[in-house]
Amino acid sequence: MKQEIERKYAVNYLPKDLNITNIEDIEQAFIYRDINTVIRIRKIQNRKKNCLECIYTLKTKGDIEYDKNFENVANVYEIENSIQENEYNELIQNKISNVIKKTRLVIPIEGNLNVEMDVYYGYLEGLLTAEVEFPNEEIANHFKKPEWLGEEIGYKELSNLSLSKMTKEEWQSKVTKETIENNRKIIQDLKKKQIIN
């Protein structure tokens, strides 16, 4: 069981020296939720490895003290297991959320960290987020984001779990029109570069 420490950001622009080390097309949904636990299933088409992987993930809160000045870090524990595609197809019939479809671009940054930039589709079209996962809270607390990343987004408010329960109108009310317009420009640029479809 590993501890997950992440911070989530808007994207200001694409860096000129954009270096993408992996691209994954992801479909996911949640199949269980209570006050401390969620179960997510995910189907990932890894373009670099040219393989399909399905993952069953249990996320749970531990006995963790939250720093009031650092409320945008999600501290949870997670257990992941690979499952077969037919198991994924069976489990998704019992989803309790919308299905989220997105492309994830993995972009290395300083400090041996990666930005995972997600471009969303369907009812989330126009949403673009960037997450950085940290090995520990000290590194997360002292992280200086690259300039191309924008403001920190309320992690719980725009988490995938929250997004999976929203309508298009609901998630759009959580971000500014300027952000959505900026996201569209970045997404168009990614399409021109043939990084996404």
C-alpha positions as CSV (number, residue, x, y, z in Angstrom):
1,M,0.0,0.0,0.0
2,K,1.5,3.3,-1.0
3,Q,0.8,6.8,0.2
4,E,-0.4,9.2,-2.6
5,I,0.7,12.8,-2.3
6,E,-0.3,15.0,-5.2
7,R,-0.9,18.6,-6.2
8,K,-3.1,19.7,-9.1
9,Y,-2.7,22.7,-11.3
10,A,-4.2,24.5,-14.3
11,V,-2.0,24.8,-17.4
12,N,-0.9,28.3,-18.6
13,Y,0.8,27.2,-21.8
14,L,2.8,24.4,-23.3
15,P,6.6,24.7,-22.8
16,K,8.6,25.3,-25.9
17,D,10.8,22.3,-25.2
18,L,7.8,20.0,-24.5
19,N,9.2,16.6,-23.8
20,I,6.5,13.9,-23.5
21,T,7.8,10.5,-22.3
22,N,4.5,8.7,-22.4
23,I,1.0,9.0,-23.6
24,E,-1.9,7.0,-22.2
25,D,-5.5,6.9,-23.3
26,I,-7.6,6.3,-20.2
27,E,-11.2,5.3,-19.5
28,Q,-12.2,5.1,-15.9
29,A,-15.2,4.9,-13.5
30,F,-15.9,4.4,-9.8
31,I,-17.8,1.3,-8.7
32,Y,-17.9,1.9,-4.9
33,R,-17.7,4.7,-2.4
34,D,-18.1,5.3,1.3
35,I,-16.8,7.9,3.7
36,N,-13.2,6.5,3.8
37,T,-12.9,4.3,0.7
38,V,-13.4,4.5,-3.1
39,I,-12.9,1.8,-5.7
40,R,-11.9,2.9,-9.2
41,I,-11.5,0.8,-12.3
42,R,-9.4,2.0,-15.2
43,K,-8.6,0.9,-18.7
44,I,-5.3,2.3,-20.0
45,Q,-4.0,2.1,-23.6
46,N,-0.3,2.9,-23.3
47,R,0.8,4.3,-26.7
48,K,4.6,4.0,-25.9
49,K,4.4,0.4,-24.9
50,N,1.5,-0.3,-27.3
51,C,-0.3,-2.3,-24.7
52,L,-3.6,-2.4,-22.9
53,E,-3.8,-2.6,-19.1
54,C,-6.8,-2.7,-16.8
55,I,-6.4,-1.7,-13.1
56,Y,-8.6,-2.1,-10.1
57,T,-7.7,0.5,-7.4
58,L,-8.8,0.8,-3.8
59,K,-8.1,4.2,-2.3
60,T,-8.6,4.8,1.4
61,K,-7.9,7.5,3.9
62,G,-5.4,6.7,6.7
63,D,-5.0,8.3,10.1
64,I,-3.4,11.4,8.6
65,E,-3.1,14.9,10.0
66,Y,-3.9,17.5,7.4
67,D,-1.9,20.7,7.3
68,K,-4.4,23.6,7.1
69,N,-2.0,25.5,5.0
70,F,-1.6,22.7,2.5
71,E,-5.2,21.7,1.8
72,N,-4.5,21.0,-1.9
73,V,-2.5,17.9,-1.3
74,A,-4.5,14.7,-1.4
75,N,-3.2,12.3,1.2
76,V,-4.6,8.9,0.6
77,Y,-3.4,5.3,0.5
78,E,-4.0,3.1,-2.5
79,I,-3.8,-0.5,-3.5
80,E,-3.7,-1.4,-7.2
81,N,-4.2,-4.7,-8.9
82,S,-4.2,-5.6,-12.6
83,I,-7.4,-7.2,-13.9
84,Q,-8.4,-8.7,-17.2
85,E,-10.2,-6.6,-19.8
86,N,-13.3,-8.9,-19.5
87,E,-13.3,-8.3,-15.7
88,Y,-13.1,-4.5,-16.4
89,N,-16.1,-4.8,-18.8
90,E,-18.1,-6.7,-16.2
91,L,-17.3,-4.3,-13.4
92,I,-18.1,-1.1,-15.4
93,Q,-21.7,-2.3,-15.7
94,N,-21.9,-1.6,-11.9
95,K,-20.5,1.9,-12.1
96,I,-21.8,4.6,-9.7
97,S,-20.3,7.5,-11.6
98,N,-19.9,8.9,-15.1
99,V,-17.3,7.3,-17.2
100,I,-14.3,9.7,-17.6
101,K,-12.2,9.5,-20.8
102,K,-8.9,11.4,-21.1
103,T,-5.5,11.3,-22.6
104,R,-2.6,11.6,-20.1
105,L,0.7,13.1,-21.2
106,V,3.7,12.4,-18.9
107,I,6.2,15.3,-18.9
108,P,9.4,15.1,-16.8
109,I,10.4,18.2,-14.8
110,E,13.2,19.1,-12.4
111,G,13.8,17.0,-9.3
112,N,13.0,13.7,-11.0
113,L,9.3,14.5,-10.9
114,N,6.7,14.2,-13.6
115,V,3.7,16.3,-14.6
116,E,0.8,14.2,-15.7
117,M,-1.3,16.5,-17.9
118,D,-4.8,15.2,-18.6
119,V,-6.8,16.3,-21.6
120,Y,-10.5,15.3,-21.0
121,Y,-13.2,14.3,-23.5
122,G,-17.0,13.9,-23.7
123,Y,-18.9,16.0,-21.1
124,L,-15.5,17.1,-19.7
125,E,-14.3,18.5,-23.1
126,G,-12.4,21.7,-22.5
127,L,-10.9,20.6,-19.2
128,L,-7.2,20.4,-18.8
129,T,-5.4,19.6,-15.6
130,A,-1.8,18.8,-14.5
131,E,-0.9,16.7,-11.5
132,V,2.5,16.2,-9.8
133,E,2.9,13.2,-7.5
134,F,5.5,13.5,-4.8
135,P,7.5,10.8,-2.9
136,N,6.9,12.6,0.4
137,E,5.3,15.6,2.0
138,E,8.5,17.5,2.5
139,I,9.2,17.6,-1.3
140,A,5.6,18.5,-1.9
141,N,5.7,21.4,0.5
142,H,8.9,22.8,-1.1
143,F,7.8,22.3,-4.7
144,K,8.3,25.2,-7.0
145,K,6.2,24.7,-10.1
146,P,7.5,25.4,-13.6
147,E,6.1,28.7,-15.1
148,W,4.0,26.9,-17.6
149,L,1.8,25.4,-14.8
150,G,-0.9,27.8,-13.6
151,E,-2.7,28.2,-10.4
152,E,-3.2,25.4,-8.0
153,I,-6.6,23.8,-8.4
154,G,-8.7,22.8,-5.3
155,Y,-7.8,19.1,-5.4
156,K,-11.0,17.8,-3.8
157,E,-13.2,20.1,-5.9
158,L,-11.8,19.0,-9.2
159,S,-10.6,15.5,-8.3
160,N,-11.6,12.7,-10.7
161,L,-14.1,11.4,-8.2
162,S,-15.8,14.8,-8.0
163,L,-15.7,15.3,-11.8
164,S,-17.2,11.8,-12.2
165,K,-20.4,13.0,-10.4
166,M,-20.7,16.4,-12.2
167,T,-22.5,17.6,-15.3
168,K,-20.8,19.7,-17.9
169,E,-22.4,22.8,-16.4
170,E,-21.3,21.9,-12.9
171,W,-17.6,21.5,-13.6
172,Q,-17.6,24.6,-15.9
173,S,-18.9,26.6,-12.9
174,K,-15.7,25.7,-11.0
175,V,-13.3,27.3,-13.5
176,T,-13.3,30.6,-15.2
177,K,-14.3,31.2,-18.8
178,E,-10.7,32.5,-19.4
179,T,-9.3,29.1,-18.2
180,I,-11.6,27.2,-20.5
181,E,-10.7,29.4,-23.5
182,N,-7.0,29.0,-22.7
183,N,-7.4,25.2,-22.4
184,R,-9.1,25.1,-25.8
185,K,-6.0,26.9,-27.3
186,I,-3.6,24.4,-25.7
187,I,-5.8,21.5,-26.8
188,Q,-5.8,22.8,-30.4
189,D,-2.0,23.1,-30.2
190,L,-1.7,19.5,-29.1
191,K,-4.0,18.4,-31.9
192,K,-1.9,20.3,-34.5
193,K,1.2,18.6,-33.1
194,Q,-0.8,15.3,-33.5
195,I,-0.1,14.4,-29.9
196,I,-3.9,14.0,-29.3
197,N,-6.7,13.3,-31.7
